[in-house]
Amino acid sequence: RLIEMLLEMTAPLVTHVPPDERECLLLIRYPSRSYYRRHEYPAGLIASDSLPGFINRFIRRTNRRIERWNDAHPERLKPLVPKFSASQLRGSVATEHYVASGGNLSAAGAVLNHASLVTTDRYVEGPAARKLEQETIARLQKLMVAWVCG
């Protein structure tokens, strides 16, 4: 769901970023006209060294909103957003692409730009991925038994 939310939030920026960044997930509008004149486009990919600061700001702002909610609604408390890093998103992205592709590890690896499927396999996780793997194994076992038994 977080990935869907990020895509919704950045959709208006897609036409304002360089063509080679239009498929990227983490886009940002540049802060001033003078800044983006140097970059040719008014928006672009968030620099990797800026990402931790943006994530921490997001967590602080979100948790302040949640704390205000919790103060006003003590009978319906919401949990605070835990600290996380951008690298923790890779597993959920890999898993979503893996499941959406029907269990195609190569498709997930291509999205994550992995040179090896072993790397992608380390990121694919969770019950949905395991269920798909079990269903695939069961289907292949049935096909193998049918082939052996004629």
DSSP file (Angstrom, degrees, kcal/mol; ACC not computed):
  #  RESIDUE AA STRUCTURE BP1 BP2  ACC     N-H-->O    O-->H-N    N-H-->O    O-->H-N    TCO  KAPPA ALPHA  PHI   PSI    X-CA   Y-CA   Z-CA
    1    1 A R     >        0   0    0      0, 0.0     4,-2.4     0, 0.0     5,-0.2   0.000 360.0 360.0 360.0 -36.1    0.0    0.0    0.0
    2    2 A L  H  >  +     0   0    0      1,-0.2     4,-2.5     2,-0.2     5,-0.2   0.905 360.0  50.7 -60.9 -41.0    2.9    2.4    0.7
    3    3 A I  H  > S+     0   0    0      2,-0.2     4,-2.4     1,-0.2    -1,-0.2   0.919 109.6  50.4 -63.2 -43.2    4.2    2.0   -2.8
    4    4 A E  H  > S+     0   0    0      1,-0.2     4,-2.3     2,-0.2    -1,-0.2   0.908 110.7  49.9 -60.4 -41.6    0.7    2.7   -4.2
    5    5 A M  H  X S+     0   0    0     -4,-2.4     4,-2.5     2,-0.2    -2,-0.2   0.906 110.1  49.9 -64.3 -41.9    0.6    5.9   -2.0
    6    6 A L  H  X S+     0   0    0     -4,-2.5     4,-2.2     2,-0.2    -2,-0.2   0.905 110.1  50.7 -63.4 -41.0    4.0    7.0   -3.2
    7    7 A L  H  X S+     0   0    0     -4,-2.4     4,-1.2     2,-0.2    -2,-0.2   0.910 111.2  48.3 -63.4 -41.7    3.0    6.5   -6.8
    8    8 A E  H  < S+     0   0    0     -4,-2.3     3,-0.3     1,-0.2    -2,-0.2   0.921 112.8  48.5 -61.8 -44.2   -0.2    8.6   -6.3
    9    9 A M  H  < S+     0   0    0     -4,-2.5    -2,-0.2     1,-0.2    -1,-0.2   0.854 118.3  38.7 -67.2 -35.1    1.7   11.3   -4.6
   10   10 A T  H >X S+     0   0    0     -4,-2.2     3,-1.6     1,-0.2     4,-0.8   0.543  88.0  95.1 -95.4  -7.0    4.4   11.5   -7.3
   11   11 A A  G >< S+     0   0    0     -4,-1.2     3,-1.0    -3,-0.3     4,-0.4   0.880  81.9  55.0 -52.8 -43.6    2.2   11.0  -10.3
   12   12 A P  G 34 S+     0   0    0      0, 0.0    -1,-0.3     0, 0.0     3,-0.2   0.732 107.0  52.9 -64.2 -18.3    1.8   14.8  -10.9
   13   13 A L  G X4 S+     0   0    0     -3,-1.6     3,-2.2     1,-0.2     4,-0.3   0.675  82.8  88.8 -88.0 -17.8    5.6   15.1  -11.1
   14   14 A V  G X< S+     0   0    0     -3,-1.0     3,-1.2    -4,-0.8    -1,-0.2   0.854  87.7  48.5 -54.3 -42.8    6.2   12.5  -13.7
   15   15 A T  G 3  S+     0   0    0     -4,-0.4    -1,-0.3     1,-0.2    -2,-0.1   0.613 109.0  56.8 -74.2  -8.9    5.9   14.8  -16.7
   16   16 A H  G <  S+     0   0    0     -3,-2.2    27,-1.4    -4,-0.1    -1,-0.2   0.275  93.8  79.6-105.2   9.1    8.3   17.3  -15.0
   17   17 A V  S <  S-     0   0    0     -3,-1.2    27,-0.2    -4,-0.3     5,-0.1  -0.755  95.5 -80.4-112.2 162.1   11.3   15.0  -14.5
   18   18 A P    >   -     0   0    0      0, 0.0     3,-2.4     0, 0.0     4,-0.4  -0.283  45.8-113.5 -57.3 145.6   13.9   13.9  -17.0
   19   19 A P  G >  S+     0   0    0      0, 0.0     3,-1.1     0, 0.0     4,-0.2   0.822 115.1  57.6 -52.9 -36.1   12.7   11.1  -19.2
   20   20 A D  G 3  S+     0   0    0      1,-0.2     3,-0.1     2,-0.1     0, 0.0   0.574 108.0  48.2 -74.8  -6.6   15.2    8.5  -17.7
   21   21 A E  G X  S+     0   0    0     -3,-2.4     3,-1.6     1,-0.1    -1,-0.2   0.373  81.1  97.2-108.2   1.9   13.7    9.1  -14.2
   22   22 A R  T <  S+     0   0    0     -3,-1.1    -2,-0.1    -4,-0.4    -1,-0.1   0.689  83.5  50.6 -70.5 -17.9   10.0    8.8  -15.1
   23   23 A E  T 3  S+     0   0    0     -4,-0.2    -1,-0.3    -3,-0.1     2,-0.1   0.411  89.6 110.0 -94.9   1.2    9.8    5.2  -14.0
   24   24 A C    <   -     0   0    0     -3,-1.6     3,-0.1     1,-0.1    -3,-0.1  -0.403  61.7-144.1 -80.6 155.4   11.4    6.0  -10.6
   25   25 A L  S    S+     0   0    0      1,-0.2     2,-1.0    -2,-0.1   -15,-0.1   0.884  81.8  59.0 -86.8 -42.8    9.5    5.8   -7.4
   26   26 A L        +     0   0    0     20,-0.1    20,-2.5     2,-0.0     2,-0.3  -0.738  66.6 161.7-102.4  92.6   10.9    8.6   -5.2
   27   27 A L  E     -A   45   0A   0     -2,-1.0     2,-0.3    18,-0.2    18,-0.2  -0.743  14.8-169.6-109.1 156.3   10.5   12.0   -7.0
   28   28 A I  E     -A   44   0A   0     16,-2.7    16,-2.3    -2,-0.3     2,-0.4  -0.998  25.3-120.9-145.0 145.6   10.6   15.5   -5.6
   29   29 A R  E     -A   43   0A   0     -2,-0.3    14,-0.3    14,-0.2   -12,-0.0  -0.734  42.0-113.1 -81.4 133.0    9.8   19.0   -6.8
   30   30 A Y        -     0   0    0     12,-2.5     6,-0.1    -2,-0.4    -1,-0.1  -0.390  23.2-121.7 -69.6 148.7   12.9   21.2   -6.6
   31   31 A P  S    S+     0   0    0      0, 0.0     2,-0.3     0, 0.0    -1,-0.1   0.741  82.1  16.2 -68.8 -26.2   12.6   23.9   -4.0
   32   32 A S     >  -     0   0    0      1,-0.1     4,-2.1    10,-0.0     5,-0.2  -0.977  68.6-116.6-148.6 159.1   13.2   27.0   -6.2
   33   33 A R  H  > S+     0   0    0     -2,-0.3     4,-1.7     1,-0.2     5,-0.2   0.887 115.8  54.2 -61.5 -40.3   13.2   28.2   -9.8
   34   34 A S  H  > S+     0   0    0      1,-0.2     4,-0.9     2,-0.2    -1,-0.2   0.860 107.8  51.7 -64.7 -33.3   16.9   29.0   -9.6
   35   35 A Y  H >> S+     0   0    0      1,-0.2     3,-0.6     2,-0.2     4,-0.6   0.947 111.9  43.3 -67.9 -48.2   17.7   25.5   -8.5
   36   36 A Y  H 3X S+     0   0    0     -4,-2.1     4,-1.1     1,-0.2    -1,-0.2   0.715 101.1  68.5 -77.9 -16.2   15.8   23.7  -11.2
   37   37 A R  H 3< S+     0   0    0     -4,-1.7     3,-0.3     1,-0.2    -1,-0.2   0.876 100.5  51.1 -62.6 -34.2   17.2   26.0  -14.0
   38   38 A R  H << S+     0   0    0     -4,-0.9    -1,-0.2    -3,-0.6    -2,-0.2   0.765 115.3  42.0 -70.6 -24.1   20.5   24.4  -13.2
   39   39 A H  H  < S-     0   0    0     -4,-0.6     2,-0.4    -3,-0.2    -2,-0.2   0.464 100.9-132.6-103.5  -3.2   18.9   21.0  -13.6
   40   40 A E  S  < S+     0   0    0     -4,-1.1    -3,-0.1    -3,-0.3    -4,-0.1   0.015  82.9  70.6  77.2 -27.9   16.8   21.7  -16.7
   41   41 A Y  S    S-     0   0    0     -2,-0.4    -2,-0.2    -5,-0.1   -24,-0.1  -0.910  78.3-133.7-119.7 148.0   13.7   20.1  -15.1
   42   42 A P  S    S+     0   0    0      0, 0.0   -12,-2.5     0, 0.0     2,-0.3   0.540  90.5  28.0 -77.7  -4.6   11.6   21.4  -12.2
   43   43 A A  E     +A   29   0A   0    -27,-1.4     2,-0.3   -14,-0.3   -14,-0.2  -0.951  66.6 151.0-147.7 165.2   11.5   18.0  -10.5
   44   44 A G  E     -A   28   0A   0    -16,-2.3   -16,-2.7    -2,-0.3     2,-0.2  -0.964  47.7 -42.1-173.5-171.6   13.6   14.9  -10.3
   45   45 A L  E     -A   27   0A   0     -2,-0.3   -18,-0.2   -18,-0.2     2,-0.2  -0.488  61.3-108.2 -72.8 136.8   14.8   11.9   -8.4
   46   46 A I        -     0   0    0    -20,-2.5   -20,-0.1    -2,-0.2     2,-0.1  -0.490  39.3-111.5 -64.6 130.3   15.5   12.4   -4.7
   47   47 A A    >>  -     0   0    0     -2,-0.2     3,-1.6     1,-0.1     4,-1.2  -0.416  20.5-127.0 -64.6 137.9   19.2   12.2   -4.2
   48   48 A S  T 34 S+     0   0    0      1,-0.3     3,-0.2     2,-0.2    -1,-0.1   0.821 109.6  55.2 -60.5 -31.5   20.1    9.1   -2.2
   49   49 A D  T 34 S+     0   0    0      1,-0.2     4,-0.3     2,-0.1    -1,-0.3   0.680 108.9  49.5 -76.0 -14.4   22.1   11.1    0.4
   50   50 A S  T <> S+     0   0    0     -3,-1.6     4,-1.8     1,-0.1     3,-0.4   0.673  90.4  82.6 -89.9 -20.6   18.9   13.2    1.0
   51   51 A L  H  X S+     0   0    0     -4,-1.2     4,-2.7     1,-0.2     5,-0.2   0.874  84.3  54.5 -58.5 -45.4   16.6   10.3    1.4
   52   52 A P  H  > S+     0   0    0      0, 0.0     4,-2.5     0, 0.0    -1,-0.2   0.904 109.5  49.6 -57.1 -39.5   17.3    9.5    5.1
   53   53 A G  H  > S+     0   0    0     -3,-0.4     4,-2.2    -4,-0.3    -2,-0.2   0.904 111.5  48.3 -64.5 -41.3   16.5   13.1    6.1
   54   54 A F  H  X S+     0   0    0     -4,-1.8     4,-2.5     2,-0.2    -1,-0.2   0.901 112.1  49.4 -64.7 -40.9   13.2   13.0    4.1
   55   55 A I  H  X S+     0   0    0     -4,-2.7     4,-2.5     2,-0.2    -2,-0.2   0.930 111.3  48.5 -64.9 -44.7   12.2    9.8    5.7
   56   56 A N  H  X S+     0   0    0     -4,-2.5     4,-2.5    -5,-0.2    -1,-0.2   0.890 111.8  49.8 -63.3 -38.6   13.0   11.1    9.2
   57   57 A R  H  X S+     0   0    0     -4,-2.2     4,-2.8     2,-0.2     5,-0.3   0.920 110.3  50.7 -64.6 -43.2   11.0   14.2    8.5
   58   58 A F  H  X S+     0   0    0     -4,-2.5     4,-2.6     2,-0.2     5,-0.2   0.927 111.4  48.1 -58.5 -45.9    8.1   12.1    7.3
   59   59 A I  H  X S+     0   0    0     -4,-2.5     4,-2.7     2,-0.2    22,-0.2   0.932 113.1  47.3 -62.5 -46.8    8.2   10.0   10.4
   60   60 A R  H  X S+     0   0    0     -4,-2.5     4,-2.1     2,-0.2    -2,-0.2   0.943 115.3  44.6 -60.7 -48.8    8.3   13.0   12.8
   61   61 A R  H  X S+     0   0    0     -4,-2.8     4,-1.9     1,-0.2    -2,-0.2   0.918 115.5  47.5 -63.6 -43.3    5.5   14.8   11.0
   62   62 A T  H  X S+     0   0    0     -4,-2.6     4,-2.4    -5,-0.3    -1,-0.2   0.918 111.7  49.8 -65.0 -43.2    3.3   11.7   10.8
   63   63 A N  H  X S+     0   0    0     -4,-2.7     4,-2.7    -5,-0.2    -1,-0.2   0.843 107.2  54.8 -67.4 -32.9    3.9   10.8   14.4
   64   64 A R  H  X S+     0   0    0     -4,-2.1     4,-2.1    -5,-0.2    -1,-0.2   0.927 110.0  47.3 -63.1 -42.9    3.0   14.3   15.5
   65   65 A R  H  X S+     0   0    0     -4,-1.9     4,-2.3     2,-0.2    -2,-0.2   0.915 112.9  48.6 -62.6 -42.4   -0.3   14.0   13.7
   66   66 A I  H  X S+     0   0    0     -4,-2.4     4,-3.1     1,-0.2    12,-0.3   0.902 109.2  52.7 -64.9 -41.1   -0.9   10.5   15.2
   67   67 A E  H  X S+     0   0    0     -4,-2.7     4,-2.3     2,-0.2    -1,-0.2   0.901 109.3  49.3 -62.3 -40.3   -0.1   11.9   18.7
   68   68 A R  H  X S+     0   0    0     -4,-2.1     4,-1.9     2,-0.2    -1,-0.2   0.923 112.6  48.4 -63.2 -42.9   -2.7   14.7   18.2
   69   69 A W  H  X S+     0   0    0     -4,-2.3     4,-2.1     1,-0.2    -2,-0.2   0.946 111.4  49.5 -59.5 -49.0   -5.2   12.1   17.1
   70   70 A N  H  < S+     0   0    0     -4,-3.1    -1,-0.2     1,-0.2    -2,-0.2   0.865 109.3  52.0 -61.7 -37.3   -4.4    9.8   20.1
   71   71 A D  H  < S+     0   0    0     -4,-2.3    -1,-0.2     1,-0.2    -2,-0.2   0.891 115.8  41.1 -64.1 -38.3   -4.8   12.8   22.5
   72   72 A A  H  < S+     0   0    0     -4,-1.9    -2,-0.2     1,-0.2    -1,-0.2   0.726 126.0  34.4 -82.0 -22.1   -8.2   13.6   21.0
   73   73 A H    ><  +     0   0    0     -4,-2.1     3,-1.9    -5,-0.2    -1,-0.2  -0.537  61.7 162.4-132.8  66.8   -9.3    9.9   20.7
   74   74 A P  T 3  S+     0   0    0      0, 0.0     3,-0.5     0, 0.0    -1,-0.1   0.710  77.5  59.9 -62.9 -18.5   -7.9    7.9   23.7
   75   75 A E  T 3  S+     0   0    0      1,-0.2     2,-0.1    -3,-0.1    -5,-0.1   0.646 111.0  39.9 -82.1 -14.3  -10.4    5.2   23.1
   76   76 A R  S <  S-     0   0    0     -3,-1.9    -1,-0.2    -6,-0.1     2,-0.1  -0.510  81.5-177.0-132.2  64.4   -9.1    4.5   19.5
   77   77 A L        -     0   0    0     -3,-0.5   -10,-0.1    -2,-0.1   -11,-0.0  -0.358  12.4-150.7 -68.2 139.8   -5.3    4.8   19.7
   78   78 A K        -     0   0    0    -12,-0.3     2,-0.1    -2,-0.1    -8,-0.1  -0.875  22.4-112.0-106.8 143.8   -3.3    4.5   16.6
   79   79 A P        -     0   0    0      0, 0.0     2,-0.1     0, 0.0   -13,-0.0  -0.447  32.3-111.7 -74.4 149.1    0.3    3.2   16.6
   80   80 A L        -     0   0    0     -2,-0.1   -17,-0.1     1,-0.1   -21,-0.0  -0.405  35.1-100.7 -73.1 155.0    3.2    5.5   15.9
   81   81 A V        -     0   0    0    -22,-0.2    -1,-0.1    -2,-0.1   -18,-0.1  -0.661  41.8-131.6 -76.1 125.6    5.1    5.0   12.7
   82   82 A P        -     0   0    0      0, 0.0     2,-0.1     0, 0.0    -1,-0.1  -0.350  28.7 -90.2 -75.5 160.7    8.4    3.2   13.5
   83   83 A K        +     0   0    0     -2,-0.1     2,-0.3   -24,-0.0   -27,-0.0  -0.461  57.3 165.8 -65.8 140.3   11.8    4.3   12.3
   84   84 A F        -     0   0    0     -2,-0.1     2,-0.3    -3,-0.1   -25,-0.1  -0.960  27.2-133.6-150.0 166.3   12.7    2.8    9.0
   85   85 A S    >   -     0   0    0     -2,-0.3     3,-1.3     1,-0.1     4,-0.4  -0.826  30.5-109.8-120.9 163.0   15.2    3.2    6.2
   86   86 A A  G >> S+     0   0    0     -2,-0.3     3,-1.7     1,-0.3     4,-0.5   0.836 114.8  65.3 -60.4 -33.0   14.7    3.2    2.4
   87   87 A S  G >4 S+     0   0    0      1,-0.3     3,-0.8     2,-0.2     4,-0.5   0.786  91.6  64.2 -63.1 -25.1   16.5   -0.1    2.2
   88   88 A Q  G <> S+     0   0    0     -3,-1.3     4,-0.6     1,-0.2     3,-0.3   0.699  93.2  62.7 -71.6 -17.3   13.7   -1.7    4.1
   89   89 A L  H <> S+     0   0    0     -3,-1.7     4,-2.4    -4,-0.4    -1,-0.2   0.736  84.8  76.3 -76.6 -22.2   11.3   -0.9    1.2
   90   90 A R  H <X S+     0   0    0     -3,-0.8     4,-2.9    -4,-0.5     5,-0.2   0.879  91.2  53.6 -59.3 -39.3   13.2   -3.1   -1.2
   91   91 A G  H  > S+     0   0    0     -4,-0.5     4,-2.4    -3,-0.3    34,-0.4   0.918 110.7  44.9 -62.8 -43.5   11.7   -6.3    0.2
   92   92 A S  H  X S+     0   0    0     -4,-0.6     4,-2.5     2,-0.2    -1,-0.2   0.886 114.5  49.2 -70.2 -36.3    8.2   -5.1   -0.1
   93   93 A V  H  X S+     0   0    0     -4,-2.4     4,-2.3     2,-0.2     5,-0.2   0.936 112.8  47.6 -65.5 -45.7    8.8   -3.8   -3.6
   94   94 A A  H  X S+     0   0    0     -4,-2.9     4,-2.3    -5,-0.2    -2,-0.2   0.922 113.6  47.9 -60.4 -44.3   10.4   -7.1   -4.7
   95   95 A T  H  X S+     0   0    0     -4,-2.4     4,-2.8    28,-0.3     5,-0.3   0.921 110.4  50.8 -64.9 -44.5    7.6   -9.2   -3.1
   96   96 A E  H  X S+     0   0    0     -4,-2.5     4,-2.7     1,-0.2    -1,-0.2   0.912 113.6  44.9 -61.7 -42.6    4.9   -7.1   -4.8
   97   97 A H  H  X S+     0   0    0     -4,-2.3     4,-1.7     2,-0.2     7,-0.3   0.881 112.6  52.4 -68.5 -36.9    6.5   -7.4   -8.2
   98   98 A Y  H  <>S+     0   0    0     -4,-2.3     5,-2.8    -5,-0.2     6,-0.7   0.946 114.7  40.7 -62.4 -49.0    7.1  -11.1   -7.7
   99   99 A V  H ><5S+     0   0    0     -4,-2.8     3,-1.7     1,-0.2    -2,-0.2   0.920 113.9  53.1 -66.7 -44.7    3.5  -11.8   -6.7
  100  100 A A  H 3<5S+     0   0    0     -4,-2.7    -1,-0.2     1,-0.3    -2,-0.2   0.807 107.6  52.4 -62.4 -29.5    2.1   -9.5   -9.5
  101  101 A S  T 3<5S-     0   0    0     -4,-1.7    -1,-0.3    -5,-0.2    -2,-0.2   0.380 120.4-108.1 -88.2   5.6    4.2  -11.3  -12.1
  102  102 A G  T < 5S-     0   0    0     -3,-1.7    -3,-0.2     1,-0.2    -2,-0.1   0.776  81.4 -41.6  75.9  25.2    2.8  -14.7  -11.0
  103  103 A G  S   <S+     0   0    0     -5,-2.8     2,-1.1     1,-0.2    -1,-0.2   0.683  90.1 151.6  95.6  20.4    6.0  -15.8   -9.4
  104  104 A N     >  -     0   0    0     -6,-0.7     4,-1.5    -7,-0.3     3,-0.4  -0.739  22.6-174.5 -88.9 100.9    8.5  -14.5  -12.0
  105  105 A L  H  > S+     0   0    0     -2,-1.1     4,-2.5     1,-0.2    -1,-0.2   0.831  82.8  59.5 -64.3 -32.9   11.7  -13.8  -10.1
  106  106 A S  H  > S+     0   0    0      2,-0.2     4,-2.2     1,-0.2    -1,-0.2   0.879 102.4  52.7 -63.5 -37.8   13.3  -12.3  -13.2
  107  107 A A  H  > S+     0   0    0     -3,-0.4     4,-1.7     2,-0.2    -1,-0.2   0.928 111.7  45.0 -64.8 -44.7   10.5   -9.7  -13.5
  108  108 A A  H  X S+     0   0    0     -4,-1.5     4,-1.9     1,-0.2    -2,-0.2   0.909 112.6  52.1 -64.9 -41.2   11.1   -8.6   -9.9
  109  109 A G  H  X>S+     0   0    0     -4,-2.5     5,-2.7     1,-0.2     4,-0.5   0.858 106.6  53.4 -63.1 -36.2   14.9   -8.6  -10.4
  110  110 A A  H ><5S+     0   0    0     -4,-2.2     3,-0.7     3,-0.2    -1,-0.2   0.905 108.0  49.9 -66.2 -41.0   14.6   -6.4  -13.5
  111  111 A V  H 3<5S+     0   0    0     -4,-1.7    -2,-0.2     1,-0.2    -1,-0.2   0.893 115.3  43.2 -63.5 -39.5   12.6   -3.8  -11.5
  112  112 A L  H 3<5S-     0   0    0     -4,-1.9    -1,-0.2    -5,-0.1    -2,-0.2   0.460 110.1-124.3 -86.6  -1.2   15.2   -3.8   -8.8
  113  113 A N  T <<5 +     0   0    0     -3,-0.7     2,-0.4    -4,-0.5    -3,-0.2   0.883  49.1 167.7  61.2  41.3   18.0   -3.8  -11.3
  114  114 A H      < -     0   0    0     -5,-2.7    -1,-0.2     1,-0.1    -2,-0.1  -0.699  34.1-155.6 -88.2 137.7   19.6   -6.9   -9.8
  115  115 A A  S    S+     0   0    0     -2,-0.4     2,-0.4     1,-0.1    -1,-0.1   0.754  82.2  44.1 -78.4 -25.6   22.4   -8.7  -11.7
  116  116 A S     >  -     0   0    0      1,-0.1     4,-1.3    -7,-0.1     3,-0.4  -0.958  68.1-144.1-126.5 138.9   21.6  -12.0  -10.0
  117  117 A L  H  > S+     0   0    0     -2,-0.4     4,-2.6     1,-0.2     5,-0.2   0.723 101.8  68.2 -69.4 -20.9   18.4  -13.7   -9.2
  118  118 A V  H  > S+     0   0    0      2,-0.2     4,-1.4     1,-0.2    -1,-0.2   0.908  99.8  48.9 -62.4 -41.1   19.9  -14.9   -6.0
  119  119 A T  H  > S+     0   0    0     -3,-0.4     4,-0.9     2,-0.2     3,-0.4   0.938 111.9  47.9 -63.1 -47.1   19.9  -11.3   -4.8
  120  120 A T  H >X S+     0   0    0     -4,-1.3     4,-1.5     1,-0.2     3,-1.0   0.903 106.6  57.6 -61.0 -41.9   16.3  -10.9   -5.7
  121  121 A D  H 3< S+     0   0    0     -4,-2.6    -1,-0.2     1,-0.3    -2,-0.2   0.834 100.5  57.9 -60.0 -33.0   15.3  -14.1   -4.0
  122  122 A R  H 3< S+     0   0    0     -4,-1.4    -1,-0.3    -3,-0.4    -2,-0.2   0.805 108.9  46.0 -66.7 -27.7   16.7  -12.7   -0.7
  123  123 A Y  H << S+     0   0    0     -3,-1.0     2,-0.3    -4,-0.9   -28,-0.3   0.752  88.4  94.5 -87.5 -25.0   14.3   -9.8   -0.9
  124  124 A V     <  +     0   0    0     -4,-1.5     2,-0.3   -30,-0.2   -32,-0.1  -0.546  58.6 145.9 -72.6 126.0   11.2  -11.7   -1.8
  125  125 A E        +     0   0    0    -34,-0.4     4,-0.5    -2,-0.3     3,-0.1  -0.903   9.6  64.9-151.4 171.4    9.4  -12.4    1.4
  126  126 A G  S  > S-     0   0    0     -2,-0.3     4,-2.1     1,-0.1     5,-0.2   0.001  82.2 -68.7  95.0 166.2    6.1  -12.8    3.2
  127  127 A P  H  > S+     0   0    0      0, 0.0     4,-2.7     0, 0.0     5,-0.2   0.831 125.1  56.3 -64.1 -35.8    3.1  -15.1    3.2
  128  128 A A  H  > S+     0   0    0      2,-0.2     4,-2.1     1,-0.2     5,-0.1   0.921 110.9  44.5 -64.3 -42.3    1.8  -14.1   -0.2
  129  129 A A  H  > S+     0   0    0     -4,-0.5     4,-2.3     2,-0.2    -1,-0.2   0.913 114.1  49.0 -67.7 -42.3    5.1  -15.0   -1.9
  130  130 A R  H  X S+     0   0    0     -4,-2.1     4,-2.6     2,-0.2    -2,-0.2   0.906 110.5  51.1 -64.0 -41.0    5.4  -18.2    0.1
  131  131 A K  H  X S+     0   0    0     -4,-2.7     4,-2.5     2,-0.2    -1,-0.2   0.924 110.5  48.9 -61.6 -44.8    1.8  -19.2   -0.9
  132  132 A L  H  X S+     0   0    0     -4,-2.1     4,-2.3     1,-0.2    -1,-0.2   0.901 111.3  50.0 -61.8 -41.0    2.6  -18.5   -4.5
  133  133 A E  H  X S+     0   0    0     -4,-2.3     4,-2.5     2,-0.2    -2,-0.2   0.918 111.0  48.7 -63.4 -43.4    5.8  -20.6   -4.3
  134  134 A Q  H  X S+     0   0    0     -4,-2.6     4,-2.5     1,-0.2    -2,-0.2   0.901 111.9  49.1 -64.3 -40.9    3.9  -23.5   -2.7
  135  135 A E  H  X S+     0   0    0     -4,-2.5     4,-2.4     2,-0.2    -1,-0.2   0.895 111.6  49.5 -64.6 -39.9    1.2  -23.4   -5.4
  136  136 A T  H  X S+     0   0    0     -4,-2.3     4,-2.4     2,-0.2    -2,-0.2   0.919 111.7  48.0 -65.0 -44.2    3.8  -23.3   -8.1
  137  137 A I  H  X S+     0   0    0     -4,-2.5     4,-2.5     2,-0.2    -2,-0.2   0.922 112.3  49.3 -62.7 -44.3    5.6  -26.3   -6.6
  138  138 A A  H  X S+     0   0    0     -4,-2.5     4,-2.2     2,-0.2    -2,-0.2   0.908 111.4  49.5 -61.7 -42.3    2.4  -28.3   -6.2
  139  139 A R  H  X S+     0   0    0     -4,-2.4     4,-2.1     1,-0.2    -1,-0.2   0.915 112.4  47.3 -63.6 -43.0    1.4  -27.5   -9.8
  140  140 A L  H  X S+     0   0    0     -4,-2.4     4,-2.4     1,-0.2    -2,-0.2   0.872 109.5  53.7 -67.0 -36.6    4.8  -28.6  -11.1
  141  141 A Q  H  X S+     0   0    0     -4,-2.5     4,-2.7     2,-0.2    -1,-0.2   0.917 108.6  49.5 -63.7 -42.1    4.7  -31.8   -9.0
  142  142 A K  H  X S+     0   0    0     -4,-2.2     4,-2.5     1,-0.2    -2,-0.2   0.912 111.8  48.7 -61.3 -43.1    1.3  -32.7  -10.5
  143  143 A L  H  X S+     0   0    0     -4,-2.1     4,-2.2     2,-0.2    -2,-0.2   0.901 112.1  48.7 -63.8 -40.1    2.7  -32.1  -14.0
  144  144 A M  H  X S+     0   0    0     -4,-2.4     4,-2.7     2,-0.2     5,-0.2   0.919 111.8  48.1 -66.4 -43.9    5.7  -34.3  -13.3
  145  145 A V  H  X S+     0   0    0     -4,-2.7     4,-2.8     1,-0.2     5,-0.2   0.920 112.6  49.5 -62.4 -43.4    3.6  -37.1  -11.9
  146  146 A A  H  X S+     0   0    0     -4,-2.5     4,-1.1    -5,-0.2    -1,-0.2   0.890 112.4  47.9 -62.5 -39.2    1.3  -37.0  -14.9
  147  147 A W  H  < S+     0   0    0     -4,-2.2    -2,-0.2     2,-0.2    -1,-0.2   0.916 115.0  44.6 -68.7 -43.1    4.3  -37.0  -17.2
  148  148 A V  H  < S+     0   0    0     -4,-2.7    -2,-0.2     1,-0.2    -1,-0.2   0.901 117.9  43.7 -67.6 -41.8    6.0  -40.0  -15.4
  149  149 A C  H  <        0   0    0     -4,-2.8    -1,-0.2    -5,-0.2    -2,-0.2   0.637 360.0 360.0 -81.2 -13.3    2.7  -42.0  -15.1
  150  150 A G     <        0   0    0     -4,-1.1    -3,-0.2    -5,-0.2    -4,-0.1   0.488 360.0 360.0  77.6 360.0    1.7  -41.2  -18.7
